[in-house]
């Protein structure tokens, strides 16, 4: 590499190129900054979000400013990172040197874990999409159907394809566009439509879950490889098995969004950090930049643990031996983050403007208390994938640890103790053998805590517990390390691994059974009661004699004819009269029934009144907001009771 005092010709050309990039970015910022500032100042925009195409010019202002700053940073620090030497700071992160090679048995064991994980996940591939999947797919992947006449939801429908601009740049659903997933899935969907001559708007659930399944399985292999890289090859097999059994991983590796993609690239990011801090080659730092970029592009919420890791890493470099090499390493750390940010910012700039405009509306929707019960459920779900306490006392099917422990008062508490001991032992052993890697394991949950504080105090919205999904590899890794380092004798390590695996099976079993046998939110099942089994909107584009009204949860991907305006008895009576006058079958599907009872106490008694409605089915869900109740209106009953519904006062 060139010396910092006398850079060679190609180094000078690189600095010149960086200077040109900085100047061009400054020009772009100057041209579009007024549009950016004007858009940011328009606080009323959240009431009616503009299309993403109108935000591309303001996004150029944001991008130009960011690139101008990033380019200036690289130019100003070029003497730091463009120096001789490999940038190796002699940090010993792996527990074994050289890295342990994987034998045939290791690969066979990994293949067995992956085959078991695949078999466990296949039943979920055909399940109904749930609300957030529906929002993502409808807006950014599949496209949507709309009534040709906006006032006639029972008439002919037209298909409106989603623009690729929206797929790549838009996020007007409050964070539902997981960009890399949307791009990959839409590409696959359109290829399938063209090759199989499908009608406009056609889709299937398994096809749109292929990428999460692939990346979910790949994340298991990546975790096994990471542990082999740090010197625990058979601990890696155990970690992959534990992660495969975690209910969150089972759920999100079969969910049509980007969480599984994120977890794969996040694990690769940790692997890349090990290589970069031990070897310091440019290729290792490039891998760090690429993995961080793809993890963020898969799901932006991973920024919190990435930020925490990027605090620990330079601190570890600075405390390392060898002043010259650590300065080179710090320079390359700076470069890899600048490059990742430079690639990421223009892709999400327009979406971030939309998010800023959306935040006031999201905050006005209300905020569940992030209190002590929330914290206990957060810790419980993060570690074992199951909430600690019941959320909906009316739900007879809800899975929670307190009930599971009451059913098995010896086995379940013992399993919890085993998992806790394994986690503690794993962390202690890693701290003794590799303080830097242990610091990474601490940084990730600290990043999660930062996320919780930021959501609560900064954004004034609830942090959904599964936003801590990035912690699941840490849980699996620490528990596996606790077993793999249980003693010097192989028989002790094998026995400890078997006990930990058995404990996790005991704890995760009810949630895994629930996930494989029930959809997260059976929107398709509820609609099929109203219309027909196997109903698909792209096969029903002429006219309909079935009217469907949804309270709170309206899955447009399944039911573009549906409506959500039934928040008062007057509105409900209007639908009843319309159904009687037009001879329509009228179904009302109540999502989040407990919220309906709270906010509209006069509506639920009418629905529960057998004189007017027949309760067809209740689809219980693990979370209260995903429970669905299906009611069918008894034709002519309103007229038979004098044309009015008697209501109780709330």
N, C-alpha and C positions, 0 to 999 in steps of 0.2 A: 504494500500500500504506500501511497505517497507520503512524504514527510510534511508536517504541518507548516514548516518554515519555507520550504521550497516545493510547492505543489507542482506536479507535472502538468503537461499540457492538457490531458484529458480531465484532470481535476479542475483546472481553470475553466474549461468549457462547461463543466457541471455547475460551477458557481455562477457563471454567466447565465446559464439556463435558468437557474433558480432566481436570479435577479430579474430576468425577463418575465418569468412566471409571476413574480411579486408585482412588477409594474403593470402587467396586463390585468391582474386581479384588482389593483388599485383603480384602473380605468373602469372596469366593470362595476366596482363599488360606486364610483362617482356617477356613473350613468343611471344606476338603479337604486341608489340609496334613498332618494325621496319617496319612491314607491314603497320601499320596505318600511320606512318610518311611518308613512301615512297608513299603511295597512296595520302596523302594530298599534297605532293610536286609535284605530277604529274599534272600540270596545263593543259597539253594538253589533259587530259582525257575527258574533256567536249565535244571535237569534235566527240568522238565516245564512248558513255558510255558503260562500260562493264556490263555484266549481274550481277544481284544482288548476285548470288552464289559466284562470285569472290570477293565480298566485305564483306562476312560474317567473314572472318578471320581478316581483318583490323577492322571491327566493334567490334570484341572481344577485340582488343587493346583499343579502345575508351571506351567500356563498363568496361573493367578491371580497367582502370584509374579512371573512374567516381565512380565505386563501391568502389575502394580503398579509395578515398577521402571521400565518404559518410559514409563508415564504420568507418573510423578514426574519423570523426566528432561525430558520435554517441558514440563511446567509450570514446572520450575525454570529452563529455558533459553528461555522464550518471548520474553523481551526481546532475545534474540540473533537469533532467526530471524524474528520478526514485526516487521520494520522496513521503512522506506521503501527503495526502490531495487530494481533487478532482480537484485541479487546477482552482477552480472557482475564478474569479477576480471581481465578483459582478458588471459586466457591465450590465446596463439596456438598451437593444436594442429594445425589443418589446415595443409597445405603450400601451400594456395592460398586466397585470399580475394577475392571471394566463392566459395562452393562451385562446383565445375565442374558444368555442366549435362550431362545425358546426351542425346546425339543418337540418331537412328534407328539408325545403324550400331552404336552401343553396345548398344542393346536387342536388335538382331538377333544380335550376337555372344553376348550373355548367353543368349538363347533357344537358340542353337546349343550352348553349353556344357551347358545344362540338358537338352536333348534327348539329347546324348551320354551324360550321366550317367544319365539314365533308362534308356536302352538298355543300359548296362552293368549296371544294378541289377536289371532285370526277371528275369533268370535266377535270381537268388537268392530271389525272392519265394516260389517254390514249394518251396524246399528244406526239409529236416527242421528242426524246432526242435532246439536243442541243450540241454544240461542246465539252464543257468540260465534260458533262455527257458521251458522246461517248468515249472520251479519257480514262476516268476512267473505264468504263465498258469493253471496248475492251482490255485494258491492264491488268486489275486486277480481273475481275469478269466473263465475258462471254467467253473469249478466242477469237480467231480470225481465219478467213479464209485467205488463201494465194493461189495464183496460183501455180499449180504443176510445171509449167514451168514459171520461173520468168520473161521471156520475152513475155509470152502469157497471157495477162490479160483477154482475151475472152475465154480461154480454161477451162479445168477442175480445180476445186478448192479443196484444202485440209484443214481440220480443225486442228488447233494447240491449244490444251488446255493450259490455263495459269497454271503455277505451283503454288502450294500452298505457296511455298517459296516467289514467287513474290507477291502474294496476301497479305501475312502477313508482308513482310519486305521491298518490293521494292517501290520506288517512283521516277521512271525515267521520269515521265511526268511533272516535274516542280511543284509538289505539288498537283497533281490530285488524288493521292491515299489517300482517307479518310479511314484509316485503319479499324476501327470498322465497318463502313458501308460496306466496301468491303467484310469483313469476313462474316458478317451476310447475306448479299445479295447473295454471292456465295453459302453459305450453303443452303439457301432457293431455289436458282435456281437449284442446283444439285439435291436436294430432289424432286422438281417439275419435272425435266427431267426424273428422275428414275421412279417416280410413274405414270407418264402419258405417258411414252415411247416416249419421244420426240426425234427428230433427233439430231445429234451432232450440237452444237452451237445454239440451239433453245433458244429463249428468248421472253418475252413480256414486254411492258413498265409498265403496272400496277404492275406486280410481282416485278419488280426491284425498284418500288417506295413505296412498302408496308412499309418498315422500316422507311423511312422519314415521311410517313403519321402517323404511330403509334407514333413515338417520337415527331412529331410536335403537335399532339393532346395532348400527355402526357405533353408537355411543357406548354400548356395552363392550364391544371389542376395543374401543379407544381407551376405556378405563382400565381394562385388563392390560393393554399395552403400556399405559402410563405407569402402572404399578410394577410391571416387569422392568421398565426403564429405570425406576428408582431402586430396583434390587429385590422386589418381592413378586416373583412370577406367579407362584401359586396363590399368593394373596390376591393377585389380580384376577384370577379365575373366581375366587370367592367373592371379590368385590363386584364383578360382573353379575354373578348370580344374585347377590343381595340387591343390586340396583334393578335387575330384571323383576324382582319380587316386590319392589316398592310400588304401592298403588298409584302414586303420582306418575311414576315412569310408565306404568301400564296404561294409565289414562292418556297421557300426553304423547306417547309414541303411537297412538291410534286416534289422535284428534287432528282435524283438518285445520291446523294452524302451525305456527313456526316454533313452538316450544322444543320439540324434539330436535329440530335443526340447531337451535341455539345450544342445547346441552351437548351436542356432539362437538361443535366448534369451541365451546367453552372448555371441554376436557382437552381438546387439542391445544388450546391456548396454554393450559397448565403444562402440558408436555413440552411445548415450544419454549416456555420460560425456563424449564429445567435445562434444555439444550443451550439456550442463549446464555444463561448465567454460568454454566460450566464450560462451554466451548467458546462462546463469544464470536462465532463466525457471522459474516454478513448474512449467510443463508438462514442461520438460526433466528437472527433478528427479523429478517424478512418474513419468516414463518410466524413469529409473534404478531407482526403487523397484520398479516393476512388473516390469521385466525381471529384476532380481536375484531377486525372489520366484519368478517362473515358472521361472527356471533352477534354483533350489534345489528347487522342487517337482517338477521333472522328474528330477533326480538330485542327491542330497545331497552327493556328492563334490566338486561344483563350489564348495563353500564355501571351499576352500583358496585357489584363485586369486582368488575374490571378496574374501576377507580381505586378500590381498596388495594388490589394487587399492585397497581402502579404506584402506590405509596410505599408498599413494602419492598418492592424490587429495587428501586434506586437507593433506598436506605440500606439494603443488604449490600449493594455494590459499594456504597461509600464506606461501609465498615469493613470491607474486604481488604486483604493485604495487597500491596503493590500500587502505589499512587498513580504511576503512569498508565497502567492498564485500566484502572478503575475509571479514569477520566475518559478514556476511549469508550469504555462500556457505557458510561453515563451518556456520552454523546450519541451512541447508537440507540440507546433506549429512547432518547429524545426523538431521533429520526423516525424510529418505527412508529411511535405514537403520532407524530405529525403526519406521516404518510397515511396511516389508517384514518385519521380524522379528515384529511384532505379528500380521501375517497368517499367517506361516509356522509359528510355534510351536504354536498350538492344533491345526494339522493334522497335526503330526508328534510331538506330545508322547507319545501312547500308544506309537507306534512306537519312540521313543527309549528308553522304559522297557523294551520288549521287546529292543532292541538291547543295552542294558546287561546284561540277563539272559542274552543269547545269547553275549556276548563270552567268558566263561570256557570255554564249550563249543567255540567256534571256535578259541580259543588251544590247547586240548587236542588238537585235530585235528592239530597239528604246524605248523611254520612253515618254508617253504623259505628257504634262506639268501639274504639280500639282500647278496650279495657282489660282487666285481669282475665276474665273468661276468654276473651279474644286471644290473649297472649298464650294461655294454656293450650287452646286449640291449635294455635300457630306452631308451638313447639311440638305438640303431639303429632300433627299432620306432617311436619317437616321430617321428623325422625322415623315415624312408623307409618305414615300415610293415612292415618285415621284420626278423626277429631276425638278429643278427650270426653266432651260432654255433649248431651243431646241439644240440638238447636230447635227442633220442632216437636213439642210434646204430643202433638196429634198424629205424628207419623209412626206407625207400628213397625216400619221396615228400616228405619234409620240405623246405621251402624256407628257405634261409638265405643271407645275403650271401656268406659264405666260399665256398660251393659255386658260387653264381652268378658270382662273380668268377673262380673257377678255370676255369669254362666259357668265360668271355669276359674274358681277362686284360688286355685293353686298354680295351675299351668300358666295362665296369662301373666300374673305378677312375677312368677319365676322367669318367664321369657323376657319381660321388661327389664328385670335385674340383669340378665345375661347381656342384653343389648347395651344397657348403660355401662356395665363393666367393660365390655368390649370397646366401646367408644372411648372411655377414659383411658384404658390400657393402650389403645392405639395411639391416642394423642401423646401420652407420656413417652411411649417408645419412640415415636417419630421425633419428639422434641429432643430426646437424648441422642438420636442418631443423625438428625438433619434439622437444625433449628430454622434454616431458611424455608424448607418445605413445610415445616410445622407452622411457621409464620404465615405462609400462604393459606393454610387450612384455617387459621384464625381470621385472616383478612376477609375471607368470603362471607362468614356470618356477620362480621362487622359491617360489610357492605350491605347486607340485608337489613341490619339495624338502621343504617343511614337511610335506606329506602323507606323504612317505616316512619322515621322522623320526618323525612322530606314530604311524604304523602300527607301525614297528619298535620304538620305545622306549616309547611310551605304551600302545598296544593289544596289542603282542606278537603281531601277525599279519602275514602277508605283504601287501605292497602289490602287487596285480596290475598288470602293466605297462600294460594298457589303461585303468587308472584315470587315466592322463595324457592321455586323449583330448582334454581341453580345450586341449592345446597344439597340436593340428593346425592350427587357423586361424592361429596365430602363425607356424608354419613356412611355411605357404603365403603368408602376408602378407609376411614378410621376404624370401623368395625372389623373390616377384613385385616387391617394391619394389627389390631389387637389380637386376633387369632393367629395370624401368621408369625408373630413375634412372641408367642406365648412361652416359648422355651427353646432350648438348644436341640432337644430330642425331637425327631420328626413325629413320633407317635403322639407327643403332647400337642404339637401344632395341628396335626390331623384331627385329633379329638376336639380341640378348641374350635376348629373350623366347623366341624359337624354340629357342635352344640350351638354355635352362633347361627348357622344356617337354619337349624331346627327352630330356634327361638324366633327368627324372623318369619319363618313359615307360619308359626302359631299366631303371631301378632297380625300378619298381613292377610291371613286366609279369608276372613269374612269380607273384607273390602275387595279383595281380588275376585272372589266369587260374585259379589255384587256388581262389580264393573264388567265382568265378562257376560253376565246374564241380563243386565239392565242398562239401557241407554242413560247417559248423564241427564238428559231431558228428552223424553220420548215425544217430540213434536210430531214426527211422522206418524207414530202410533195413534196419537190423539186425532190427527186429521183423517187417518184411515177409518176411524169409527164414523166420522161424519160423511166421508165420501165413498171410499172403497179400498179394500186391501190392495197394496201395490200402486196406489194413486200417484201420478206424476203430473205436474202442471204443464209440462211441454206436450202432453198427450190430450190436453183439455183446453183447447184454445178457441172453441166456438161459442158455446153458451152453457150455463149451468143452472140447475134447479135446486142447488144446495147453497144456502147462505151460512157462512161461518164468521163468527165474531170472536175476537180474542181479547181477553183482558190481560194487559201488561206484556205478554209474550206473543209477538206476531212473527212467525217464521216465513218471511216472504219467499225464501228459497223453495218452500213447499206449497205455500198458499198465497199466491199473489192476489187472489180475489178477496181475501179476508180484510177485515177492518178491526180497529181497536177502540172505537168510540162507543163504550157502553158503561160509562162511569156514573150514571144516574138512572133512577127508575124511569124517568121520562124518556131517556134515550133507549132503554131496554124495551119499553112499551112501543116505541116507534118501530123497532125491528120486528116485534111481534105482530103489529098491524101490517107491516110490509109483507111478512111471510104469509099471513092469512090472505091478503089481497091478491098476491101473485102466485099463491099455491106453492110456496117454497118450503123445503125442509130447512129448519133453522136450528143450528147448533151453536152453543156458546162454550168456549174453552177458556177456563180461568187458570192462568199461570200465576204462581205466587198467591195462592188463595188466602194465606194469613194476612198478606198486605191488603188485599181487597176487603177483607173483614175489618181491618183497621181503618182504612181511608174511606171506604164506601159501605158502611154497615147496613144501609138500606137496600143494597143490591143483593147481597148474599141470601137474605131470607126469601127473596123472590125466586132465586135460582133453586134454593133448597125446598121450595114449596112444591110438593108432588102434583098439586092441582094445575100448575103451569109448566113445570119442567120435570123431565125424567133424568135422573142422574145415571149416565151410561157407564162411566168408569173413572177411577182415580188412579193416575200414574204417579205413585210415590217416588220421590227422588231423594238423594242423599242430602241435598241442600234445600231449604224451604222454598227458595225462589225458583227452583226447577220442578216442583210438584205441579201436576196438571190435573184439573177436574173437567170432565166433559159432560155437558148438559144438553138434552134435546128438548126443544119446545114442543108442547102438545098442541098440535094444530087446532085452531078454533077455541082454545081455552080462554083467551082473553075476552072474546065476544060473549062466551058463555057466562062469564063473571061480570057482565055489565060494562065491558070495555075499559076497565080501570083495574089496577093492581092495588090492593090495600097494603100499605107499608107501615112498619112500626117506626116510631121516632127514634133517631140515634141517641 
